[in-house]
Amino acid sequence: MQKNVEIELKLLLSKSDLEKLLASDLLQGVLRKGSEKKRNLVSCYYDTADLALKQQGIAYRVRDKGDGTFEATVKTDRKSAEGLSERLEMNLPLKENAAVLEGFGKLGLGFELTELAPNGVKKLFTVDVVRTTYILDLVGAVVELAVDKGRIIAAGGEDAIDEVELELVEGKVEALLHFAEQMGQLVTVRTEKRSKFARGLALLGMEGDLPAVKA
């Protein structure tokens, strides 16, 4: 898998189906012992007043990782279909919870965000979730299963988050998709085609996710 490429599948399950999945032989058979982690993640998304970053296919956030550390992230969509998204992702460790626009050029973006936002950025909305993660050792891949529960908070209101993500850590995407198919045979699974970024924009009365960019 190419460095800085995030491949994930967003899914929606009922509370009872999630409990059934977590207790199933299917998941317990691939669950890495001792891998469960729970954190409170608070992410603030930023852009210029005219959404200059979004217009260039960029989502920018600053995250409080819940362990005393902070991180700024740039994501750009390469492609997205039926809940499976492939994004370029660049992460920059921060000393404090504040928007920092320089440092992504050397991480692979090719330019600094200050070129698009010379006058800085403003906060658009906040995503506050409790994330529980598990590492799954599949045949042909290592996958992180994340359960997110929380909300998106914007000036236009709030939207509840209750979703499951399968993210490819290493290996083949086909292995991830095969496991998702096995999940679908066990419980009722629906795909979530919208990113948290798109859902936050919708609360602000703005439609559309990031435009896809070429690999």
Backbone torsions as a table, in degrees:
resi	resn	phi	psi	omega
1	MET	NA	136.3	-177.4
2	GLN	-64.5	140.1	177.5
3	LYS	-58.7	141.1	179.1
4	ASN	72.7	8.4	177.5
5	VAL	-100.6	123.2	177.5
6	GLU	-101.7	123.5	176.8
7	ILE	-119.4	119.5	-177.2
8	GLU	-145.6	157.6	178.1
9	LEU	-122.9	121.2	179.0
10	LYS	-93.7	132.8	-176.2
11	LEU	-132.2	154.9	176.2
12	LEU	-119.9	126.2	177.9
13	LEU	-131.5	149.0	173.6
14	SER	-71.0	163.3	-180.0
15	LYS	-59.6	-42.9	-178.5
16	SER	-67.7	-37.9	178.9
17	ASP	-70.1	-34.2	176.9
18	LEU	-65.2	-43.8	178.2
19	GLU	-62.3	-39.4	178.7
20	LYS	-65.0	-41.9	179.2
21	LEU	-62.8	-47.3	-176.6
22	LEU	-63.8	-28.9	-179.4
23	ALA	-92.8	-4.1	-173.2
24	SER	-74.6	157.0	174.3
25	ASP	-64.0	-31.1	179.8
26	LEU	-57.6	-50.3	-177.5
27	LEU	-79.1	-42.4	-178.0
28	GLN	-62.6	-25.6	-179.9
29	GLY	-73.7	-17.0	-178.2
30	VAL	-121.1	-3.9	-177.1
31	LEU	-70.9	126.7	177.1
32	ARG	-74.8	123.2	-176.9
33	LYS	-58.7	132.1	176.8
34	GLY	77.6	11.1	-174.7
35	SER	-89.5	-9.3	-176.5
36	GLU	-66.3	131.2	177.2
37	LYS	-137.3	145.0	177.3
38	LYS	-129.2	130.5	-179.3
39	ARG	-141.5	154.2	170.6
40	ASN	-99.0	113.8	-178.9
41	LEU	-105.9	125.7	177.4
42	VAL	-119.6	113.4	-175.1
43	SER	-116.7	129.4	175.5
44	CYS	-107.7	128.2	179.6
45	TYR	-98.6	138.5	-175.4
46	TYR	-128.1	154.7	171.4
47	ASP	-164.5	176.6	175.2
48	THR	-80.7	171.7	-179.3
49	ALA	-61.4	-32.0	-179.9
50	ASP	-101.4	17.1	177.1
51	LEU	55.3	47.5	-178.9
52	ALA	-63.7	-35.1	179.7
53	LEU	-68.4	-47.5	179.9
54	LYS	-59.8	-39.1	-179.8
55	GLN	-62.1	-24.1	177.7
56	GLN	-98.5	14.2	176.7
57	GLY	78.1	28.8	-175.4
58	ILE	-121.2	132.3	167.7
59	ALA	-110.9	131.8	-176.4
60	TYR	-124.9	129.3	179.1
61	ARG	-138.3	159.2	171.5
62	VAL	-122.4	128.0	-173.0
63	ARG	-119.7	131.6	165.3
64	ASP	-86.2	113.3	-170.9
65	LYS	-82.7	2.1	174.3
66	GLY	80.0	4.5	179.4
67	ASP	-127.0	19.1	-179.4
68	GLY	90.1	3.1	179.2
69	THR	-116.9	159.7	-177.5
70	PHE	-131.7	155.8	-175.0
71	GLU	-153.1	134.4	172.7
72	ALA	-100.2	139.5	-176.0
73	THR	-133.0	136.8	170.8
74	VAL	-112.3	130.7	174.8
75	LYS	-124.9	140.2	173.5
76	THR	-131.3	134.7	-179.7
77	ASP	-76.5	130.7	170.1
78	ARG	-97.8	-43.3	174.5
79	LYS	-165.7	155.9	-179.9
80	SER	-153.9	130.3	-179.6
81	ALA	-156.3	132.7	175.6
82	GLU	51.7	41.2	176.9
83	GLY	87.5	-18.6	179.0
84	LEU	-90.1	119.8	-179.1
85	SER	-117.8	146.7	175.5
86	GLU	-125.0	114.7	-174.2
87	ARG	-128.9	145.4	166.9
88	LEU	-79.3	130.2	-177.6
89	GLU	-132.0	127.6	178.3
90	MET	-124.9	127.0	-176.1
91	ASN	-115.4	134.9	-178.5
92	LEU	-123.7	113.5	177.7
93	PRO	-62.3	140.9	-179.2
94	LEU	-122.1	154.9	177.3
95	LYS	-85.8	-22.9	-179.9
96	GLU	-146.7	168.6	-176.9
97	ASN	-84.5	79.0	-178.4
98	ALA	-150.9	148.9	-178.9
99	ALA	-68.7	122.7	176.1
100	VAL	-121.0	123.8	-172.4
101	LEU	-101.1	-11.3	-178.7
102	GLU	-105.3	144.9	177.9
103	GLY	122.3	-10.2	-178.4
104	PHE	-85.4	-19.4	179.4
105	GLY	-58.5	-46.0	-178.3
106	LYS	-78.0	-12.0	177.7
107	LEU	-84.7	-7.9	177.2
108	GLY	126.8	-6.0	-179.8
109	LEU	-70.4	-32.6	177.6
110	GLY	95.6	-11.7	177.8
111	PHE	-159.0	169.8	178.6
112	GLU	-96.6	148.9	-179.4
113	LEU	-64.9	-21.4	177.8
114	THR	-63.2	-22.3	177.1
115	GLU	-68.0	-31.2	178.2
116	LEU	-92.5	-25.2	-177.2
117	ALA	-130.7	67.9	-177.4
118	PRO	-63.8	-22.9	-179.7
119	ASN	-102.8	15.5	178.7
120	GLY	87.6	-174.5	-176.8
121	VAL	-130.3	165.0	176.6
122	LYS	-124.9	155.0	179.8
123	LYS	-72.9	133.1	178.3
124	LEU	-94.1	-51.8	-178.2
125	PHE	-162.6	171.1	-178.2
126	THR	-123.9	140.7	174.4
127	VAL	-116.1	119.9	-176.3
128	ASP	-121.2	109.7	-177.8
129	VAL	-134.3	152.4	165.1
130	VAL	-97.5	120.4	-176.8
131	ARG	-111.8	124.6	173.3
132	THR	-109.9	125.1	-176.0
133	THR	-118.8	150.4	177.3
134	TYR	-137.1	143.8	174.7
135	ILE	-98.3	128.4	-179.8
136	LEU	-112.6	125.8	177.4
137	ASP	-97.9	93.5	-178.8
138	LEU	-89.7	168.6	172.0
139	VAL	-74.5	109.8	178.6
140	GLY	97.5	-1.7	-178.8
141	ALA	-166.2	156.7	168.2
142	VAL	-111.8	128.1	-174.9
143	VAL	-127.4	140.2	171.8
144	GLU	-98.3	125.4	174.1
145	LEU	-100.0	122.0	-178.7
146	ALA	-119.8	132.3	175.6
147	VAL	-109.3	115.8	-178.4
148	ASP	-108.0	127.6	174.4
149	LYS	-132.1	125.0	-179.0
150	GLY	171.8	-140.1	-176.6
151	ARG	-157.8	157.1	170.4
152	ILE	-102.8	130.0	-176.1
153	ILE	-119.7	121.5	179.6
154	ALA	-141.1	171.3	179.9
155	ALA	-60.5	-26.4	-179.0
156	GLY	-85.1	1.1	179.8
157	GLY	130.4	-154.9	-178.2
158	GLU	-131.9	155.6	176.8
159	ASP	-139.4	126.9	-177.6
160	ALA	-72.6	143.2	175.7
161	ILE	-112.7	124.4	177.7
162	ASP	-150.5	82.7	-172.2
163	GLU	-142.1	164.5	178.1
164	VAL	-121.3	137.5	177.8
165	GLU	-121.9	137.7	169.9
166	LEU	-109.7	114.0	-179.0
167	GLU	-113.8	131.7	179.7
168	LEU	-75.7	116.0	177.5
169	VAL	-85.3	-45.8	175.2
170	GLU	-160.0	157.1	178.6
171	GLY	103.1	-155.0	-171.7
172	LYS	-99.5	136.8	179.0
173	VAL	-63.8	-28.0	178.7
174	GLU	-60.8	-33.9	178.6
175	ALA	-66.9	-39.8	176.5
176	LEU	-62.1	-46.3	-178.7
177	LEU	-65.7	-36.7	178.0
178	HIS	-64.2	-40.7	178.3
179	PHE	-65.5	-38.8	177.7
180	ALA	-62.5	-37.2	176.5
181	GLU	-64.9	-40.2	177.2
182	GLN	-64.4	-38.2	175.6
183	MET	-59.9	-43.3	-178.8
184	GLY	-64.5	-22.9	176.5
185	GLN	-80.8	-19.0	-177.3
186	LEU	-96.5	-42.1	-177.7
187	VAL	-136.4	169.3	177.8
188	THR	-81.0	119.2	-176.9
189	VAL	-122.8	132.3	173.1
190	ARG	-120.4	148.1	178.5
191	THR	-89.2	143.6	174.2
192	GLU	-102.6	107.6	-174.8
193	LYS	-81.4	-16.9	-176.9
194	ARG	-93.9	136.5	173.0
195	SER	-78.3	165.0	175.2
196	LYS	-62.4	-33.1	177.6
197	PHE	-61.8	-47.4	-180.0
198	ALA	-64.1	-38.9	179.8
199	ARG	-67.3	-36.8	176.8
200	GLY	-65.9	-41.7	177.4
201	LEU	-62.5	-37.9	179.8
202	ALA	-61.7	-37.2	177.1
203	LEU	-63.5	-27.7	179.3
204	LEU	-88.8	4.0	-179.2
205	GLY	80.5	19.3	179.0
206	MET	-112.7	131.1	-177.2
207	GLU	-101.9	156.1	172.0
208	GLY	99.1	144.2	175.0
209	ASP	-95.3	-168.2	179.4
210	LEU	-67.6	141.6	171.2
211	PRO	-68.9	141.4	-179.7
212	ALA	-68.7	143.0	176.4
213	VAL	-117.0	156.6	-178.9
214	LYS	-72.3	147.2	178.8
215	ALA	-68.0	NA	NA
